[in-house]
C-alpha cells in the first residue's frame, strides 16, 4: 500500500467510516472515525490516539452535501495530527 500523504486515513478512499491512521512512513498513530448524525446531514471526523479511548481531535462537517466542507474537515483533522505527531508538514510548491 502506497502512503502518499504525511497522514493517511486508511479506508477513507473506499467509503469506510473508520480505519487506521498511518504516517507516510507506515507508523501507526491511532484510528479515525466518521460519525454522521441521525438525519445524515452533518458529521464529525475523530482521531483516537494509539492506546487511548477518547478522541484527541475532532472536526465537524456542517453539511454532508458539500464535498468541499467534508474535505476541509478531513484536512484540518490531518493538520492537527501532524502538529501532534511531529510528522513533517508537506512542502509547499
Protein Blocks (a to p, Z undefined) as FASTA:
>chain_A
ZZfbfbdcehklnopabdcdddfkopafbdcdddddfkopaccdddddehiabdfbdcdd
fblklmklmmmmmmmmmmmmmmmnopacdddZZ
